[in-house]
Amino acid sequence: MADSLTTGFSGPTVCRLTGVTYRQLDYWARTNLVTPSITPATGSGSKRSYSYSDVLEIKVIKSLLNSGLSLNRTRQAVECLRSALGADLASSSLVMSDSGSVLAKSDGDLVDLLRGGQGVFNIVPLAGVVAELTTMIRQIQNVTSEKETLTA
């Protein structure tokens, strides 16, 4: 796993890193919310492999859902993030309202993700999501490295 940034992350590892259940991860893959970009499922029993970007997206989706956004609205926000922005998630914040979402970039630009709304009810800083994911990956790599050293 020491080279997981280039070889990918397994489903169970993604679940540990992001806090989603395997059932959620499977559903999101089957409904094309987040599909594994390294190795997609090819049938029953096949193993998916997720890239770092996939894991980051899953972590962002989980944060949006935890902030009270519905899965449907989360899908819309994620699609906008993917298609139109090319945003640096680590230096951005999502500002959520009941009728829309705005991405606040570090350079001061505001981008309306869902073409709506007033009345901010939640701000999700994405830098924390990136930092938390990076820390968790390092912890898993350290544990794996220690196990490999003990068995050698």
Phi and psi in radians as a Rosetta constraint file:
Dihedral C 1 N 2 CA 2 C 2 CIRCULARHARMONIC -1.027 0.35
Dihedral N 2 CA 2 C 2 N 3 CIRCULARHARMONIC -0.395 0.35
Dihedral C 2 N 3 CA 3 C 3 CIRCULARHARMONIC -1.907 0.35
Dihedral N 3 CA 3 C 3 N 4 CIRCULARHARMONIC 0.496 0.35
Dihedral C 3 N 4 CA 4 C 4 CIRCULARHARMONIC -1.172 0.35
Dihedral N 4 CA 4 C 4 N 5 CIRCULARHARMONIC -0.378 0.35
Dihedral C 4 N 5 CA 5 C 5 CIRCULARHARMONIC -1.167 0.35
Dihedral N 5 CA 5 C 5 N 6 CIRCULARHARMONIC -0.451 0.35
Dihedral C 5 N 6 CA 6 C 6 CIRCULARHARMONIC -1.796 0.35
Dihedral N 6 CA 6 C 6 N 7 CIRCULARHARMONIC -0.484 0.35
Dihedral C 6 N 7 CA 7 C 7 CIRCULARHARMONIC -1.661 0.35
Dihedral N 7 CA 7 C 7 N 8 CIRCULARHARMONIC -0.330 0.35
Dihedral C 7 N 8 CA 8 C 8 CIRCULARHARMONIC 1.855 0.35
Dihedral N 8 CA 8 C 8 N 9 CIRCULARHARMONIC 3.021 0.35
Dihedral C 8 N 9 CA 9 C 9 CIRCULARHARMONIC -2.074 0.35
Dihedral N 9 CA 9 C 9 N 10 CIRCULARHARMONIC 2.365 0.35
Dihedral C 9 N 10 CA 10 C 10 CIRCULARHARMONIC -1.293 0.35
Dihedral N 10 CA 10 C 10 N 11 CIRCULARHARMONIC 2.863 0.35
Dihedral C 10 N 11 CA 11 C 11 CIRCULARHARMONIC -0.966 0.35
Dihedral N 11 CA 11 C 11 N 12 CIRCULARHARMONIC -0.888 0.35
Dihedral C 11 N 12 CA 12 C 12 CIRCULARHARMONIC -1.053 0.35
Dihedral N 12 CA 12 C 12 N 13 CIRCULARHARMONIC -0.632 0.35
Dihedral C 12 N 13 CA 13 C 13 CIRCULARHARMONIC -1.170 0.35
Dihedral N 13 CA 13 C 13 N 14 CIRCULARHARMONIC -0.735 0.35
Dihedral C 13 N 14 CA 14 C 14 CIRCULARHARMONIC -1.028 0.35
Dihedral N 14 CA 14 C 14 N 15 CIRCULARHARMONIC -0.737 0.35
Dihedral C 14 N 15 CA 15 C 15 CIRCULARHARMONIC -1.072 0.35
Dihedral N 15 CA 15 C 15 N 16 CIRCULARHARMONIC -0.754 0.35
Dihedral C 15 N 16 CA 16 C 16 CIRCULARHARMONIC -1.126 0.35
Dihedral N 16 CA 16 C 16 N 17 CIRCULARHARMONIC -0.698 0.35
Dihedral C 16 N 17 CA 17 C 17 CIRCULARHARMONIC -1.244 0.35
Dihedral N 17 CA 17 C 17 N 18 CIRCULARHARMONIC -0.568 0.35
Dihedral C 17 N 18 CA 18 C 18 CIRCULARHARMONIC -1.872 0.35
Dihedral N 18 CA 18 C 18 N 19 CIRCULARHARMONIC -0.354 0.35
Dihedral C 18 N 19 CA 19 C 19 CIRCULARHARMONIC 1.486 0.35
Dihedral N 19 CA 19 C 19 N 20 CIRCULARHARMONIC 0.154 0.35
Dihedral C 19 N 20 CA 20 C 20 CIRCULARHARMONIC -1.571 0.35
Dihedral N 20 CA 20 C 20 N 21 CIRCULARHARMONIC 2.725 0.35
Dihedral C 20 N 21 CA 21 C 21 CIRCULARHARMONIC -1.417 0.35
Dihedral N 21 CA 21 C 21 N 22 CIRCULARHARMONIC 2.800 0.35
Dihedral C 21 N 22 CA 22 C 22 CIRCULARHARMONIC -1.120 0.35
Dihedral N 22 CA 22 C 22 N 23 CIRCULARHARMONIC -0.592 0.35
Dihedral C 22 N 23 CA 23 C 23 CIRCULARHARMONIC -1.091 0.35
Dihedral N 23 CA 23 C 23 N 24 CIRCULARHARMONIC -0.752 0.35
Dihedral C 23 N 24 CA 24 C 24 CIRCULARHARMONIC -1.073 0.35
Dihedral N 24 CA 24 C 24 N 25 CIRCULARHARMONIC -0.832 0.35
Dihedral C 24 N 25 CA 25 C 25 CIRCULARHARMONIC -1.020 0.35
Dihedral N 25 CA 25 C 25 N 26 CIRCULARHARMONIC -0.780 0.35
Dihedral C 25 N 26 CA 26 C 26 CIRCULARHARMONIC -1.097 0.35
Dihedral N 26 CA 26 C 26 N 27 CIRCULARHARMONIC -0.780 0.35
Dihedral C 26 N 27 CA 27 C 27 CIRCULARHARMONIC -1.085 0.35
Dihedral N 27 CA 27 C 27 N 28 CIRCULARHARMONIC -0.786 0.35
Dihedral C 27 N 28 CA 28 C 28 CIRCULARHARMONIC -1.091 0.35
Dihedral N 28 CA 28 C 28 N 29 CIRCULARHARMONIC -0.637 0.35
Dihedral C 28 N 29 CA 29 C 29 CIRCULARHARMONIC -1.213 0.35
Dihedral N 29 CA 29 C 29 N 30 CIRCULARHARMONIC -0.754 0.35
Dihedral C 29 N 30 CA 30 C 30 CIRCULARHARMONIC -1.182 0.35
Dihedral N 30 CA 30 C 30 N 31 CIRCULARHARMONIC -0.502 0.35
Dihedral C 30 N 31 CA 31 C 31 CIRCULARHARMONIC -1.731 0.35
Dihedral N 31 CA 31 C 31 N 32 CIRCULARHARMONIC 0.174 0.35
Dihedral C 31 N 32 CA 32 C 32 CIRCULARHARMONIC 1.093 0.35
Dihedral N 32 CA 32 C 32 N 33 CIRCULARHARMONIC 0.469 0.35
Dihedral C 32 N 33 CA 33 C 33 CIRCULARHARMONIC -1.246 0.35
Dihedral N 33 CA 33 C 33 N 34 CIRCULARHARMONIC -0.896 0.35
Dihedral C 33 N 34 CA 34 C 34 CIRCULARHARMONIC -2.440 0.35
Dihedral N 34 CA 34 C 34 N 35 CIRCULARHARMONIC 2.010 0.35
Dihedral C 34 N 35 CA 35 C 35 CIRCULARHARMONIC -1.862 0.35
Dihedral N 35 CA 35 C 35 N 36 CIRCULARHARMONIC 2.515 0.35
Dihedral C 35 N 36 CA 36 C 36 CIRCULARHARMONIC -1.147 0.35
Dihedral N 36 CA 36 C 36 N 37 CIRCULARHARMONIC 2.143 0.35
Dihedral C 36 N 37 CA 37 C 37 CIRCULARHARMONIC -1.477 0.35
Dihedral N 37 CA 37 C 37 N 38 CIRCULARHARMONIC -0.286 0.35
Dihedral C 37 N 38 CA 38 C 38 CIRCULARHARMONIC -1.533 0.35
Dihedral N 38 CA 38 C 38 N 39 CIRCULARHARMONIC -0.966 0.35
Dihedral C 38 N 39 CA 39 C 39 CIRCULARHARMONIC -2.380 0.35
Dihedral N 39 CA 39 C 39 N 40 CIRCULARHARMONIC 1.809 0.35
Dihedral C 39 N 40 CA 40 C 40 CIRCULARHARMONIC -1.313 0.35
Dihedral N 40 CA 40 C 40 N 41 CIRCULARHARMONIC 2.863 0.35
Dihedral C 40 N 41 CA 41 C 41 CIRCULARHARMONIC -1.157 0.35
Dihedral N 41 CA 41 C 41 N 42 CIRCULARHARMONIC 2.448 0.35
Dihedral C 41 N 42 CA 42 C 42 CIRCULARHARMONIC -2.111 0.35
Dihedral N 42 CA 42 C 42 N 43 CIRCULARHARMONIC 0.263 0.35
Dihedral C 42 N 43 CA 43 C 43 CIRCULARHARMONIC 2.474 0.35
Dihedral N 43 CA 43 C 43 N 44 CIRCULARHARMONIC 3.137 0.35
Dihedral C 43 N 44 CA 44 C 44 CIRCULARHARMONIC -1.043 0.35
Dihedral N 44 CA 44 C 44 N 45 CIRCULARHARMONIC 2.254 0.35
Dihedral C 44 N 45 CA 45 C 45 CIRCULARHARMONIC 1.514 0.35
Dihedral N 45 CA 45 C 45 N 46 CIRCULARHARMONIC -0.103 0.35
Dihedral C 45 N 46 CA 46 C 46 CIRCULARHARMONIC -1.312 0.35
Dihedral N 46 CA 46 C 46 N 47 CIRCULARHARMONIC 2.699 0.35
Dihedral C 46 N 47 CA 47 C 47 CIRCULARHARMONIC -1.849 0.35
Dihedral N 47 CA 47 C 47 N 48 CIRCULARHARMONIC 2.201 0.35
Dihedral C 47 N 48 CA 48 C 48 CIRCULARHARMONIC -1.448 0.35
Dihedral N 48 CA 48 C 48 N 49 CIRCULARHARMONIC 2.682 0.35
Dihedral C 48 N 49 CA 49 C 49 CIRCULARHARMONIC -2.334 0.35
Dihedral N 49 CA 49 C 49 N 50 CIRCULARHARMONIC 2.121 0.35
Dihedral C 49 N 50 CA 50 C 50 CIRCULARHARMONIC -1.787 0.35
Dihedral N 50 CA 50 C 50 N 51 CIRCULARHARMONIC 2.482 0.35
Dihedral C 50 N 51 CA 51 C 51 CIRCULARHARMONIC -1.434 0.35
Dihedral N 51 CA 51 C 51 N 52 CIRCULARHARMONIC 2.962 0.35
Dihedral C 51 N 52 CA 52 C 52 CIRCULARHARMONIC -1.012 0.35
Dihedral N 52 CA 52 C 52 N 53 CIRCULARHARMONIC -0.738 0.35
Dihedral C 52 N 53 CA 53 C 53 CIRCULARHARMONIC -1.075 0.35
Dihedral N 53 CA 53 C 53 N 54 CIRCULARHARMONIC -0.694 0.35
Dihedral C 53 N 54 CA 54 C 54 CIRCULARHARMONIC -1.066 0.35
Dihedral N 54 CA 54 C 54 N 55 CIRCULARHARMONIC -0.805 0.35
Dihedral C 54 N 55 CA 55 C 55 CIRCULARHARMONIC -1.112 0.35
Dihedral N 55 CA 55 C 55 N 56 CIRCULARHARMONIC -0.703 0.35
Dihedral C 55 N 56 CA 56 C 56 CIRCULARHARMONIC -1.095 0.35
Dihedral N 56 CA 56 C 56 N 57 CIRCULARHARMONIC -0.754 0.35
Dihedral C 56 N 57 CA 57 C 57 CIRCULARHARMONIC -1.054 0.35
Dihedral N 57 CA 57 C 57 N 58 CIRCULARHARMONIC -0.753 0.35
Dihedral C 57 N 58 CA 58 C 58 CIRCULARHARMONIC -1.090 0.35
Dihedral N 58 CA 58 C 58 N 59 CIRCULARHARMONIC -0.718 0.35
Dihedral C 58 N 59 CA 59 C 59 CIRCULARHARMONIC -1.126 0.35
Dihedral N 59 CA 59 C 59 N 60 CIRCULARHARMONIC -0.711 0.35
Dihedral C 59 N 60 CA 60 C 60 CIRCULARHARMONIC -1.137 0.35
Dihedral N 60 CA 60 C 60 N 61 CIRCULARHARMONIC -0.774 0.35
Dihedral C 60 N 61 CA 61 C 61 CIRCULARHARMONIC -1.034 0.35
Dihedral N 61 CA 61 C 61 N 62 CIRCULARHARMONIC -0.790 0.35
Dihedral C 61 N 62 CA 62 C 62 CIRCULARHARMONIC -1.062 0.35
Dihedral N 62 CA 62 C 62 N 63 CIRCULARHARMONIC -0.710 0.35
Dihedral C 62 N 63 CA 63 C 63 CIRCULARHARMONIC -1.122 0.35
Dihedral N 63 CA 63 C 63 N 64 CIRCULARHARMONIC -0.708 0.35
Dihedral C 63 N 64 CA 64 C 64 CIRCULARHARMONIC -1.129 0.35
Dihedral N 64 CA 64 C 64 N 65 CIRCULARHARMONIC -0.770 0.35
Dihedral C 64 N 65 CA 65 C 65 CIRCULARHARMONIC -1.120 0.35
Dihedral N 65 CA 65 C 65 N 66 CIRCULARHARMONIC -0.708 0.35
Dihedral C 65 N 66 CA 66 C 66 CIRCULARHARMONIC -1.133 0.35
Dihedral N 66 CA 66 C 66 N 67 CIRCULARHARMONIC -0.455 0.35
Dihedral C 66 N 67 CA 67 C 67 CIRCULARHARMONIC -1.438 0.35
Dihedral N 67 CA 67 C 67 N 68 CIRCULARHARMONIC -0.018 0.35
Dihedral C 67 N 68 CA 68 C 68 CIRCULARHARMONIC 1.845 0.35
Dihedral N 68 CA 68 C 68 N 69 CIRCULARHARMONIC 0.033 0.35
Dihedral C 68 N 69 CA 69 C 69 CIRCULARHARMONIC -1.341 0.35
Dihedral N 69 CA 69 C 69 N 70 CIRCULARHARMONIC 2.471 0.35
Dihedral C 69 N 70 CA 70 C 70 CIRCULARHARMONIC -1.243 0.35
Dihedral N 70 CA 70 C 70 N 71 CIRCULARHARMONIC 2.802 0.35
Dihedral C 70 N 71 CA 71 C 71 CIRCULARHARMONIC -1.091 0.35
Dihedral N 71 CA 71 C 71 N 72 CIRCULARHARMONIC -0.676 0.35
Dihedral C 71 N 72 CA 72 C 72 CIRCULARHARMONIC -1.095 0.35
Dihedral N 72 CA 72 C 72 N 73 CIRCULARHARMONIC -0.789 0.35
Dihedral C 72 N 73 CA 73 C 73 CIRCULARHARMONIC -1.184 0.35
Dihedral N 73 CA 73 C 73 N 74 CIRCULARHARMONIC -0.622 0.35
Dihedral C 73 N 74 CA 74 C 74 CIRCULARHARMONIC -1.107 0.35
Dihedral N 74 CA 74 C 74 N 75 CIRCULARHARMONIC -0.736 0.35
Dihedral C 74 N 75 CA 75 C 75 CIRCULARHARMONIC -0.997 0.35
Dihedral N 75 CA 75 C 75 N 76 CIRCULARHARMONIC -0.768 0.35
Dihedral C 75 N 76 CA 76 C 76 CIRCULARHARMONIC -1.110 0.35
Dihedral N 76 CA 76 C 76 N 77 CIRCULARHARMONIC -0.800 0.35
Dihedral C 76 N 77 CA 77 C 77 CIRCULARHARMONIC -1.102 0.35
Dihedral N 77 CA 77 C 77 N 78 CIRCULARHARMONIC -0.767 0.35
Dihedral C 77 N 78 CA 78 C 78 CIRCULARHARMONIC -1.132 0.35
Dihedral N 78 CA 78 C 78 N 79 CIRCULARHARMONIC -0.712 0.35
Dihedral C 78 N 79 CA 79 C 79 CIRCULARHARMONIC -1.058 0.35
Dihedral N 79 CA 79 C 79 N 80 CIRCULARHARMONIC -0.737 0.35
Dihedral C 79 N 80 CA 80 C 80 CIRCULARHARMONIC -1.135 0.35
Dihedral N 80 CA 80 C 80 N 81 CIRCULARHARMONIC -0.723 0.35
Dihedral C 80 N 81 CA 81 C 81 CIRCULARHARMONIC -1.046 0.35
Dihedral N 81 CA 81 C 81 N 82 CIRCULARHARMONIC -0.746 0.35
Dihedral C 81 N 82 CA 82 C 82 CIRCULARHARMONIC -1.180 0.35
Dihedral N 82 CA 82 C 82 N 83 CIRCULARHARMONIC -0.890 0.35
Dihedral C 82 N 83 CA 83 C 83 CIRCULARHARMONIC -1.415 0.35
Dihedral N 83 CA 83 C 83 N 84 CIRCULARHARMONIC -0.742 0.35
Dihedral C 83 N 84 CA 84 C 84 CIRCULARHARMONIC -1.868 0.35
Dihedral N 84 CA 84 C 84 N 85 CIRCULARHARMONIC -0.310 0.35
Dihedral C 84 N 85 CA 85 C 85 CIRCULARHARMONIC -1.816 0.35
Dihedral N 85 CA 85 C 85 N 86 CIRCULARHARMONIC -0.780 0.35
Dihedral C 85 N 86 CA 86 C 86 CIRCULARHARMONIC 1.031 0.35
Dihedral N 86 CA 86 C 86 N 87 CIRCULARHARMONIC 0.627 0.35
Dihedral C 86 N 87 CA 87 C 87 CIRCULARHARMONIC -1.297 0.35
Dihedral N 87 CA 87 C 87 N 88 CIRCULARHARMONIC 2.553 0.35
Dihedral C 87 N 88 CA 88 C 88 CIRCULARHARMONIC -1.430 0.35
Dihedral N 88 CA 88 C 88 N 89 CIRCULARHARMONIC 1.769 0.35
Dihedral C 88 N 89 CA 89 C 89 CIRCULARHARMONIC -1.088 0.35
Dihedral N 89 CA 89 C 89 N 90 CIRCULARHARMONIC -0.551 0.35
Dihedral C 89 N 90 CA 90 C 90 CIRCULARHARMONIC -1.151 0.35
Dihedral N 90 CA 90 C 90 N 91 CIRCULARHARMONIC -0.410 0.35
Dihedral C 90 N 91 CA 91 C 91 CIRCULARHARMONIC -2.022 0.35
Dihedral N 91 CA 91 C 91 N 92 CIRCULARHARMONIC 0.430 0.35
Dihedral C 91 N 92 CA 92 C 92 CIRCULARHARMONIC -2.145 0.35
Dihedral N 92 CA 92 C 92 N 93 CIRCULARHARMONIC 2.839 0.35
Dihedral C 92 N 93 CA 93 C 93 CIRCULARHARMONIC -2.345 0.35
Dihedral N 93 CA 93 C 93 N 94 CIRCULARHARMONIC 2.478 0.35
Dihedral C 93 N 94 CA 94 C 94 CIRCULARHARMONIC -1.669 0.35
Dihedral N 94 CA 94 C 94 N 95 CIRCULARHARMONIC 2.272 0.35
Dihedral C 94 N 95 CA 95 C 95 CIRCULARHARMONIC -1.886 0.35
Dihedral N 95 CA 95 C 95 N 96 CIRCULARHARMONIC 2.021 0.35
Dihedral C 95 N 96 CA 96 C 96 CIRCULARHARMONIC -1.843 0.35
Dihedral N 96 CA 96 C 96 N 97 CIRCULARHARMONIC 2.446 0.35
Dihedral C 96 N 97 CA 97 C 97 CIRCULARHARMONIC -2.317 0.35
Dihedral N 97 CA 97 C 97 N 98 CIRCULARHARMONIC 3.050 0.35
Dihedral C 97 N 98 CA 98 C 98 CIRCULARHARMONIC -1.250 0.35
Dihedral N 98 CA 98 C 98 N 99 CIRCULARHARMONIC -0.254 0.35
Dihedral C 98 N 99 CA 99 C 99 CIRCULARHARMONIC -2.159 0.35
Dihedral N 99 CA 99 C 99 N 100 CIRCULARHARMONIC 0.136 0.35
Dihedral C 99 N 100 CA 100 C 100 CIRCULARHARMONIC 3.132 0.35
Dihedral N 100 CA 100 C 100 N 101 CIRCULARHARMONIC -3.131 0.35
Dihedral C 100 N 101 CA 101 C 101 CIRCULARHARMONIC -2.450 0.35
Dihedral N 101 CA 101 C 101 N 102 CIRCULARHARMONIC 2.479 0.35
Dihedral C 101 N 102 CA 102 C 102 CIRCULARHARMONIC -2.228 0.35
Dihedral N 102 CA 102 C 102 N 103 CIRCULARHARMONIC 2.356 0.35
Dihedral C 102 N 103 CA 103 C 103 CIRCULARHARMONIC -1.656 0.35
Dihedral N 103 CA 103 C 103 N 104 CIRCULARHARMONIC 2.088 0.35
Dihedral C 103 N 104 CA 104 C 104 CIRCULARHARMONIC -1.699 0.35
Dihedral N 104 CA 104 C 104 N 105 CIRCULARHARMONIC 1.934 0.35
Dihedral C 104 N 105 CA 105 C 105 CIRCULARHARMONIC -1.505 0.35
Dihedral N 105 CA 105 C 105 N 106 CIRCULARHARMONIC 2.793 0.35
Dihedral C 105 N 106 CA 106 C 106 CIRCULARHARMONIC -1.126 0.35
Dihedral N 106 CA 106 C 106 N 107 CIRCULARHARMONIC -0.428 0.35
Dihedral C 106 N 107 CA 107 C 107 CIRCULARHARMONIC -1.454 0.35
Dihedral N 107 CA 107 C 107 N 108 CIRCULARHARMONIC 0.089 0.35
Dihedral C 107 N 108 CA 108 C 108 CIRCULARHARMONIC 1.675 0.35
Dihedral N 108 CA 108 C 108 N 109 CIRCULARHARMONIC -0.159 0.35
Dihedral C 108 N 109 CA 109 C 109 CIRCULARHARMONIC -1.231 0.35
Dihedral N 109 CA 109 C 109 N 110 CIRCULARHARMONIC 2.486 0.35
Dihedral C 109 N 110 CA 110 C 110 CIRCULARHARMONIC -2.024 0.35
Dihedral N 110 CA 110 C 110 N 111 CIRCULARHARMONIC 2.289 0.35
Dihedral C 110 N 111 CA 111 C 111 CIRCULARHARMONIC -2.132 0.35
Dihedral N 111 CA 111 C 111 N 112 CIRCULARHARMONIC 2.143 0.35
Dihedral C 111 N 112 CA 112 C 112 CIRCULARHARMONIC -1.347 0.35
Dihedral N 112 CA 112 C 112 N 113 CIRCULARHARMONIC 1.974 0.35
Dihedral C 112 N 113 CA 113 C 113 CIRCULARHARMONIC -1.382 0.35
Dihedral N 113 CA 113 C 113 N 114 CIRCULARHARMONIC -0.601 0.35
Dihedral C 113 N 114 CA 114 C 114 CIRCULARHARMONIC -2.043 0.35
Dihedral N 114 CA 114 C 114 N 115 CIRCULARHARMONIC 0.233 0.35
Dihedral C 114 N 115 CA 115 C 115 CIRCULARHARMONIC 1.002 0.35
Dihedral N 115 CA 115 C 115 N 116 CIRCULARHARMONIC 0.723 0.35
Dihedral C 115 N 116 CA 116 C 116 CIRCULARHARMONIC -2.594 0.35
Dihedral N 116 CA 116 C 116 N 117 CIRCULARHARMONIC 3.116 0.35
Dihedral C 116 N 117 CA 117 C 117 CIRCULARHARMONIC 1.040 0.35
Dihedral N 117 CA 117 C 117 N 118 CIRCULARHARMONIC 2.718 0.35
Dihedral C 117 N 118 CA 118 C 118 CIRCULARHARMONIC -2.136 0.35
Dihedral N 118 CA 118 C 118 N 119 CIRCULARHARMONIC 2.989 0.35
Dihedral C 118 N 119 CA 119 C 119 CIRCULARHARMONIC 1.387 0.35
Dihedral N 119 CA 119 C 119 N 120 CIRCULARHARMONIC 1.264 0.35
Dihedral C 119 N 120 CA 120 C 120 CIRCULARHARMONIC -1.138 0.35
Dihedral N 120 CA 120 C 120 N 121 CIRCULARHARMONIC 2.336 0.35
Dihedral C 120 N 121 CA 121 C 121 CIRCULARHARMONIC -2.130 0.35
Dihedral N 121 CA 121 C 121 N 122 CIRCULARHARMONIC -0.207 0.35
Dihedral C 121 N 122 CA 122 C 122 CIRCULARHARMONIC -2.804 0.35
Dihedral N 122 CA 122 C 122 N 123 CIRCULARHARMONIC 2.449 0.35
Dihedral C 122 N 123 CA 123 C 123 CIRCULARHARMONIC -2.101 0.35
Dihedral N 123 CA 123 C 123 N 124 CIRCULARHARMONIC 2.216 0.35
Dihedral C 123 N 124 CA 124 C 124 CIRCULARHARMONIC -1.949 0.35
Dihedral N 124 CA 124 C 124 N 125 CIRCULARHARMONIC 1.783 0.35
Dihedral C 124 N 125 CA 125 C 125 CIRCULARHARMONIC -1.271 0.35
Dihedral N 125 CA 125 C 125 N 126 CIRCULARHARMONIC 2.145 0.35
Dihedral C 125 N 126 CA 126 C 126 CIRCULARHARMONIC -1.475 0.35
Dihedral N 126 CA 126 C 126 N 127 CIRCULARHARMONIC -0.296 0.35
Dihedral C 126 N 127 CA 127 C 127 CIRCULARHARMONIC -1.067 0.35
Dihedral N 127 CA 127 C 127 N 128 CIRCULARHARMONIC -0.658 0.35
Dihedral C 127 N 128 CA 128 C 128 CIRCULARHARMONIC -1.131 0.35
Dihedral N 128 CA 128 C 128 N 129 CIRCULARHARMONIC -0.632 0.35
Dihedral C 128 N 129 CA 129 C 129 CIRCULARHARMONIC -1.124 0.35
Dihedral N 129 CA 129 C 129 N 130 CIRCULARHARMONIC -0.793 0.35
Dihedral C 129 N 130 CA 130 C 130 CIRCULARHARMONIC -1.118 0.35
Dihedral N 130 CA 130 C 130 N 131 CIRCULARHARMONIC -0.803 0.35
Dihedral C 130 N 131 CA 131 C 131 CIRCULARHARMONIC -1.116 0.35
Dihedral N 131 CA 131 C 131 N 132 CIRCULARHARMONIC -0.732 0.35
Dihedral C 131 N 132 CA 132 C 132 CIRCULARHARMONIC -1.119 0.35
Dihedral N 132 CA 132 C 132 N 133 CIRCULARHARMONIC -0.746 0.35
Dihedral C 132 N 133 CA 133 C 133 CIRCULARHARMONIC -1.108 0.35
Dihedral N 133 CA 133 C 133 N 134 CIRCULARHARMONIC -0.769 0.35
Dihedral C 133 N 134 CA 134 C 134 CIRCULARHARMONIC -1.068 0.35
Dihedral N 134 CA 134 C 134 N 135 CIRCULARHARMONIC -0.749 0.35
Dihedral C 134 N 135 CA 135 C 135 CIRCULARHARMONIC -1.090 0.35
Dihedral N 135 CA 135 C 135 N 136 CIRCULARHARMONIC -0.777 0.35
Dihedral C 135 N 136 CA 136 C 136 CIRCULARHARMONIC -1.144 0.35
Dihedral N 136 CA 136 C 136 N 137 CIRCULARHARMONIC -0.666 0.35
Dihedral C 136 N 137 CA 137 C 137 CIRCULARHARMONIC -1.100 0.35
Dihedral N 137 CA 137 C 137 N 138 CIRCULARHARMONIC -0.781 0.35
Dihedral C 137 N 138 CA 138 C 138 CIRCULARHARMONIC -1.083 0.35
Dihedral N 138 CA 138 C 138 N 139 CIRCULARHARMONIC -0.696 0.35
Dihedral C 138 N 139 CA 139 C 139 CIRCULARHARMONIC -1.099 0.35
Dihedral N 139 CA 139 C 139 N 140 CIRCULARHARMONIC -0.786 0.35
Dihedral C 139 N 140 CA 140 C 140 CIRCULARHARMONIC -1.128 0.35
Dihedral N 140 CA 140 C 140 N 141 CIRCULARHARMONIC -0.710 0.35
Dihedral C 140 N 141 CA 141 C 141 CIRCULARHARMONIC -1.128 0.35
Dihedral N 141 CA 141 C 141 N 142 CIRCULARHARMONIC -0.672 0.35
Dihedral C 141 N 142 CA 142 C 142 CIRCULARHARMONIC -1.146 0.35
Dihedral N 142 CA 142 C 142 N 143 CIRCULARHARMONIC -0.756 0.35
Dihedral C 142 N 143 CA 143 C 143 CIRCULARHARMONIC -1.097 0.35
Dihedral N 143 CA 143 C 143 N 144 CIRCULARHARMONIC -0.767 0.35
Dihedral C 143 N 144 CA 144 C 144 CIRCULARHARMONIC -1.124 0.35
Dihedral N 144 CA 144 C 144 N 145 CIRCULARHARMONIC -0.725 0.35
Dihedral C 144 N 145 CA 145 C 145 CIRCULARHARMONIC -1.100 0.35
Dihedral N 145 CA 145 C 145 N 146 CIRCULARHARMONIC -0.722 0.35
Dihedral C 145 N 146 CA 146 C 146 CIRCULARHARMONIC -1.126 0.35
Dihedral N 146 CA 146 C 146 N 147 CIRCULARHARMONIC -0.711 0.35
Dihedral C 146 N 147 CA 147 C 147 CIRCULARHARMONIC -1.115 0.35
Dihedral N 147 CA 147 C 147 N 148 CIRCULARHARMONIC -0.714 0.35
Dihedral C 147 N 148 CA 148 C 148 CIRCULARHARMONIC -1.140 0.35
Dihedral N 148 CA 148 C 148 N 149 CIRCULARHARMONIC -0.644 0.35
Dihedral C 148 N 149 CA 149 C 149 CIRCULARHARMONIC -1.175 0.35
Dihedral N 149 CA 149 C 149 N 150 CIRCULARHARMONIC -0.704 0.35
Dihedral C 149 N 150 CA 150 C 150 CIRCULARHARMONIC -1.175 0.35
Dihedral N 150 CA 150 C 150 N 151 CIRCULARHARMONIC -0.578 0.35
Dihedral C 150 N 151 CA 151 C 151 CIRCULARHARMONIC -1.510 0.35
Dihedral N 151 CA 151 C 151 N 152 CIRCULARHARMONIC -0.184 0.35
